[in-house]
Amino acid sequence: MPATTQSQYRAARINCALQERTIGQQTLLSSPGWVAFFVENGTAQAESGAQDYEMTGPSILWGPLDPDTRLRIAAGSTGSYVVVGHRILGDAVGPLPDTPELGRIARRRVMISLGREDARRSEFEAVFARLTAEAGSNRFGADIAVGAYVRLLLVLLWRAVEDEGALPGPAAMSGSLINQFRTLVETRFRERLDAAAYAREMGMSYDRLHDLCIRTVGKPPARLIRERTLREAQMMLERSALSADRISTLLGFSSASQFSHFFKGMCGETPGAWRRQVTRRDADHGRAAAPRFSDWP
């Protein structure tokens, strides 16, 4: 059951025992808003914005709430959800003139997959626990507290996207711009945009973006975009039983053959061959940590 009937926010724990559970907009808010799904353990499939997201705990999906938004969480899985209206989100983000990236994160769909031993897991668990408690309390000032915790949630998502520190750069401005590019890539790489599209989104020419990436990272932007896609593909191949065809769809490829051609061009072997190699390695040496966004330069 939802933890509150407030029109601007709801939050609740999700505990599936013997059967799958589906959470849709009727369970969430009747009015437009924003939702965060947190899968702590187990697996789930989220649908949002005409896209499907395969979630393996611990993982978080943040994005706008629309009539087609739903989460199907598998039997034996646990997690939480929080949904807020535009007023609460506006209070959470505020004007923030010095941190436009937080507002940018808030407006996007963001999918974050954490390692099972990732220390940040406890931070997300604590924030979702407080959101659930405040949303269910009906105490004076609960809406203010919910807004504050939503802001903290967005900061944690921002940090996860930015990962563990800024990239090296010759100047602070270059570092800020390259981090903006990284944020955009993290939130939109499944759309298969080219580097020129990212440059337009950032309000700069492709040549300037290319020069920025070469100077600060040593790689052209197109290469960085491909590497981010590759990291996600490798994580899905290693941590799930999804077929290459399904992974190709989730990553925005037009066909499984296009995905296989991309993967082989980046790794020198097909997705199936790479998965078999990883499976043998894990069996021989113990399961290694799946690639994370921190592996992306």
N, C-alpha and C positions, 0 to 999 in steps of 0.2 A: 504493500500500500504506500502511496506517497506520504512523505513525512510532514507535509503542510498543505493547506489549501490556499495559501497566499497567491494573489494574482500575479505577482512579480517574481516569484521564485518558488522552486520546489527542489528537494533533495532527498535521497533515500539510499539505503543499502540494498544490494542485490545479492541474494543467496539462493542459488539454484541447487536443489538436492537431486532428485531422480529424473527430472525432465527439463527440457529446454524452456526458457522463458523469453517472451517477446515484449519489449517496451517500446511503445509508439507515442505519437503526439498526444493521443487522448490521455495517456498516463502522465504526460508531462505538462505542458501549458496549452490552453486553447488559443492564446494569442501568440503572435510572432515573438521570437526570442533567440536565445543562444544556449547551447547544451554542451556539457562535458561528460563523456563516458569514461570511466576508469575501470579497466579490467585488471583486478589484482592477481587472480589465479585462474587458470583454465583458458578457454577460447571463446570468441564471440565474433559475430559478423554485424557490422554497422552499415547502414545505408543512409547517406546524407548527400544532398545536392546531386542526385542521379549518379553517385559513385558508391562503390562497395569497398569496405575496408575490412580486411581480415585481421582481427586483433588477437594476439597471444599475450597473456599476462606476464609481467606488468606492462600495460600500455594505456595511453590516453588519447582520446579523440575529442577535439574542441571544434565547434563550428556553429553556424546558424541553424536554427530549428525551423524546419519546413514541414508541410503536410506528409511528406514521404520519409521523414527521418524516423528511423527505428533501430533498435539494437536487439539482435537475437543472441542470447547468451546461453552457452551449452550447459547441459546438466553437469553438476559438480563444480561449476565455476562461481566465483565471487567477484564483487566489485561494488561500484557506487555510481550514481549519476547526480548531476546538479543542472538545473535549467533556470535561467534568469531572463527577465524582460529587459527591454531597452533602457528603462530608467535605471535599473540596478547596474546594468553594464556601463551606462554613462557615468554613474557615480563612481564605479570602480576604476574606470580609465581616467576620467577627469581631463583637464586640458593638457597636462604633461608636455609642455613645450620643449623640454630638453630630452624627452624619450619618445619620439614618434614611433619607434619600433614597437612599443607596447600596444599602441593603438592599431598598428598594422597587424600584429599578431591577433588582436581581438577580432579583427574583421575577417580573418582568414579561417579556412579549415586547416587545422594542424593535427597531424598524427605523430605521436611520439612513442617509440618502442624502447623500453628500458631493459638492460640486462637483468637477469634474475638476482644477481648479487649487487646491483647498482645501489649505491648509498642514497641516491635521490629518491628511491622508491619510498622510503620512510617519510620523506618530506611531502610527497603527494598524498600518501595515506593519511598523514596528520591533517592536511588541509581539507581533504574530502570528509574526514571524520568531524572536523569543526563545522563545516558547511552543513552536514546532515544534522548535527546537534542544534545549531542555531535555527535552521529552517523548521525544525520540528518543535521548537520551544515556545513559539508565540510570545516570547518575552518582549518587554519594552526595548526598543533599539535593535531588534533582531535584523531588520532590513539594513541598518547601518553596518552591523557586524557581517552580514552576508556580503554586502558590497566590498568590505575590507578584505574578506577572505577570497572573494573572486579576484580582486586585484592581486593578492598574493599568488593565487593560482596562475594568473596570466604572467606574473614575474617568473614563476617556476617554469612555465612553458617557454617563455622567452629565453631563459638561461639554458634550457635543454636544447633549444634550437641553436642558440649561439655556442653552446657546449662549454668546453672548459678553457675559456680565455680567448682574448682577441688574437687575430692573426698578426704576425709580424708585419710591420709596414714602416716606411720611411717617415710618416707623419701621422698625427692623430686623425686628420681628415680622411686620409687614405684608409686608415683602419676602420673608421666609421662607415665609409662607403663599401668596403669589402664585406663588412659584417652585414650591411643592408643587402648586398647581393646574396650572401649566404642564406639570410633569412628568407628572401624571395625564392631561392632555389629549394630550400627545405619545404616551404609551403606549397610550391607549385610544380615540382619536378615531375609529378605524375601526369601533368598536362602536356608533356613532351614539347614544351616551348623551346625555340631556338634562342641563341645568345642575343640576337637583335631584339627579340621581344622583351627580354629582361632589361636590356638597355633602355628601351622606350618606357618601360614601367618605372625605371629609376630616373627618367627625365634627362638622359644623357645619350650621346652618340655611341654606336657600337665601337668605334675606334677608341673612344675614351675608356669604355669598359674593358676592352681588350688590353689597353695599356695598363690600366689599374691592376688587373689580374696578373699580368706578367711581372709587374714591378713588385707586388706584394706577396704573391704566391708562387710565381715562376711557371705558371701554366695558363693557357688561354681559357676564356670562360666556357667555351664549348666542351673542353676537356673536363672541367670541373663539374659541369652539368651531367656529363656521361658518367663520371665517377660516382656521383651521388646516386644516380639510378642504379648503377652496378651494385653499390653497397646494399641498397634495399632489396635488389634481386637476390643477392647472396644470403641476406638474412632470411628471406622467405624460403629459399631453397633449403637452408640449414635448419630452420626452426619450425617448419610446417610440412605437411604432406601435400600441399597444393601442387597441382600439375603445372608444367611449364606453360600450358595454354592458359590456365587461370591466372598465373602470375603475369603473363604478358598483357592480359586484359586489365588487371589491377594497376599496372604500371603505364597504361596508356598506349601500348603498342597496337598497331592495326591488325597484327596476326602473330601467331606463335612462331612462324618462320622468321618474321622480322625481328622478334625478340631473340631467337636463337642466333641469328646472324649478328646482332648487336653484342650478345654475350660472348660469342666465340671471338669476335673482333677485339673485345676487351680482355678476355681471359685466355684465349688460345684453345678453348674447348667448349663443348656444348653445355647447356645447363644440366642435362642429365648426367653427363660425364663428371662435371664438377660436383654434383650432389653425391654421386657414388664415391668419389674420392674423399669427400668430407666425411661421409658415413664410415668408410674404412678407417680414416684417421681417428675419428672419435672412438671407434671400437677398440683400436690399438692403444690409444694414448689418453682416453678420457675425453669427455666433451669439452671442446674449446669454446671460448666466448664468441658469440656471433658478432659480425661487424657492427659497429655503432657509428653514429654521426660524427663522433670524435675522430674517426679514421679519415674523414673527409678533410682535406687541408684547410 
